[in-house]
Amino acid sequence: MKRAGPKLVDFHVEADFVGKAALLKIRDQGPKRARMGFVISGAPVQGFAHSMDVKTRNGQVLGLLSEFIYSPRFTSNIEVQELPFLNETML
């Protein structure tokens, strides 16, 4: 699966740089993870003392919810997590 996005690196330039091989691999194979935002229902949180697993409907653990905060702008609790790309069979 390839994702379109902003072009930040010009691979046609002959210059070599740290991380070029890794970026070429991501370009060719596609990224394995993405940053995703979530809205979390419930009363506004002030903070929390433990982490929670992020799971699919089937109970498969995908990642770890390690930080979230109440957003006055969204009037909800919000969280950003880096997770693997999802497909329909995982939901």
C-alpha positions as CSV (number, residue, x, y, z in Angstrom):
1,M,0.0,0.0,0.0
2,K,1.5,3.3,-1.0
3,R,0.5,6.6,0.6
4,A,0.6,9.9,-1.2
5,G,2.0,12.8,0.8
6,P,4.1,15.9,0.6
7,K,7.4,15.4,-1.1
8,L,10.1,16.5,1.4
9,V,13.1,14.7,-0.2
10,D,14.3,14.8,-3.8
11,F,15.8,11.4,-4.5
12,H,16.9,12.5,-8.0
13,V,19.7,14.6,-6.4
14,E,23.0,12.6,-6.3
15,A,23.7,13.8,-2.7
16,D,24.1,11.1,-0.1
17,F,22.8,11.7,3.5
18,V,22.2,9.9,6.7
19,G,18.9,8.0,6.6
20,K,18.6,7.9,2.8
21,A,18.5,4.1,2.6
22,A,15.7,4.0,5.1
23,L,13.7,6.6,3.3
24,L,14.1,4.8,0.0
25,K,12.8,1.6,1.6
26,I,9.8,3.5,3.0
27,R,9.2,5.1,-0.4
28,D,9.4,1.7,-2.2
29,Q,7.5,-0.5,0.4
30,G,5.2,2.1,1.9
31,P,5.1,3.2,5.5
32,K,4.2,0.6,8.2
33,R,2.9,3.1,10.7
34,A,0.9,6.3,10.8
35,R,0.1,9.0,13.4
36,M,-3.6,9.0,14.1
37,G,-5.8,11.2,16.2
38,F,-8.6,9.9,18.4
39,V,-11.5,11.4,20.3
40,I,-12.1,9.7,23.6
41,S,-15.5,9.8,25.1
42,G,-16.2,10.5,28.7
43,A,-15.8,13.2,31.3
44,P,-12.9,15.7,30.7
45,V,-9.6,14.2,32.0
46,Q,-7.2,16.1,34.1
47,G,-4.4,13.6,33.6
48,F,-3.9,9.9,34.3
49,A,-1.4,7.7,36.0
50,H,-1.4,4.6,33.8
51,S,-1.3,3.6,30.1
52,M,-3.9,1.7,28.2
53,D,-3.7,-0.7,25.3
54,V,-5.3,0.4,22.0
55,K,-7.3,-2.5,20.7
56,T,-9.4,-3.5,17.7
57,R,-13.0,-4.6,18.2
58,N,-11.7,-8.1,18.2
59,G,-9.3,-7.4,21.1
60,Q,-6.1,-7.4,19.2
61,V,-3.6,-4.9,20.7
62,L,-2.4,-2.4,18.2
63,G,-0.5,0.1,20.3
64,L,-0.4,2.0,23.6
65,L,-2.3,5.0,24.6
66,S,0.3,6.8,26.6
67,E,-0.9,10.4,26.7
68,F,-4.2,12.3,26.2
69,I,-5.8,15.5,27.2
70,Y,-9.1,17.4,27.3
71,S,-9.4,19.8,24.4
72,P,-11.6,22.8,25.0
73,R,-11.6,23.4,21.2
74,F,-13.1,20.0,20.5
75,T,-14.9,19.8,23.8
76,S,-13.7,16.2,24.1
77,N,-10.7,14.2,25.3
78,I,-8.2,13.8,22.4
79,E,-5.2,11.6,21.9
80,V,-2.6,11.1,19.2
81,Q,-1.0,7.6,18.7
82,E,1.4,6.0,16.2
83,L,-0.2,2.8,15.0
84,P,0.3,0.4,12.2
85,F,-1.7,0.9,9.1
86,L,-5.1,-0.7,9.5
87,N,-7.1,-2.8,7.1
88,E,-10.7,-3.8,7.1
89,T,-10.0,-7.2,8.6
90,M,-8.3,-5.7,11.7
91,L,-11.3,-3.5,12.7
